[in-house]
Amino acid sequence: MFNQENIMFMDGEFAGLRPDGTEFLSLAFIKPNGDELYCEFETDAKIDGWVKDNVVPHLTGKKVSKEKVVEKIKDFVGNEKP
């Protein structure tokens, strides 16, 4: 059965568009019940000029490691499937 309570929406900011991939600078998740998670990544990625000028100034939160972000996402998502 479909579990509407475990639906979530995601948004992210990333360093730039590259054919070989890119790195996230931040990720945000929100559930319909209002629970939310927002993380900013520690990174040494090459950040495109537009992103540096228009996105980076708005990233003012504490930066955390990729490993810590994975832990936070797992805790937020939980074990249920939508």
N, C-alpha and C positions, 0 to 999 in steps of 0.2 A: 504494500500500500504506500502511496505517496505521502511523505512526511513534510508538510508545508512549514512546520516549525524549524526545520533544519536547512531551509533555503538560505543562500547568502549571495551577496553581490560583491564584486571585487573591482578595484581600480588600482592603477599603478602608474608610477612615473619611472622612466628609464633613461639611461645615459645617451641614447641615440639609436637610430635604425642602421643596422649593419647586416650584410648577408650572412655573416658567420655568427650572429647572435649579439646580444647586448646584455647589460647588467641593470637590474632594477635599482632605483634610488630609493623608492618607497612603495609600500603596498598598503591598501586599506580594504577592510572587509566590513560589511554591515549585514545584520539579519533583520527580518521584518519586525521582530520584537524590540528593536533599537540597540541590541548589543553590537558593539563595534570594536574593531582592532585596527590600529594604525602603527606601522613600523617604518623607520627610516634606516637604511643600510649603511654600514661602514663600507666604503669602496675606494679603490684607487683607479677606477675605470676612467678611460678617456671620455670626457663629457663633451658632446657637440655644443657648438657656440650658441645656438638658439636655446637649448636646454639650460646652458650655463646662465644665460641672460634672463630667461623667463620662468624657469622652474626652480633652480637652485636657491634663489633668494627667498623662496617660500618654504623651503625645507629647513625648519628651525628646531625640530625635535632632536632628542637624544639619538645618536646613531648607534646601532647595534650590529653584531656580527651576523652573517648569514645563518650560522648554526643556531643562534638565539632566536632569529626570526622564524626558523623552521619549528622550534619548540613552541613559540607563541602561537603559531598557526595551528599546530596539532592540538594544543590546549583549547583554542577557540573553536575549532571545527568539531572536536570530539570524535567519538567512535560511530555515531549514527550515520546512516546514508540517507540522502534526500529521497 
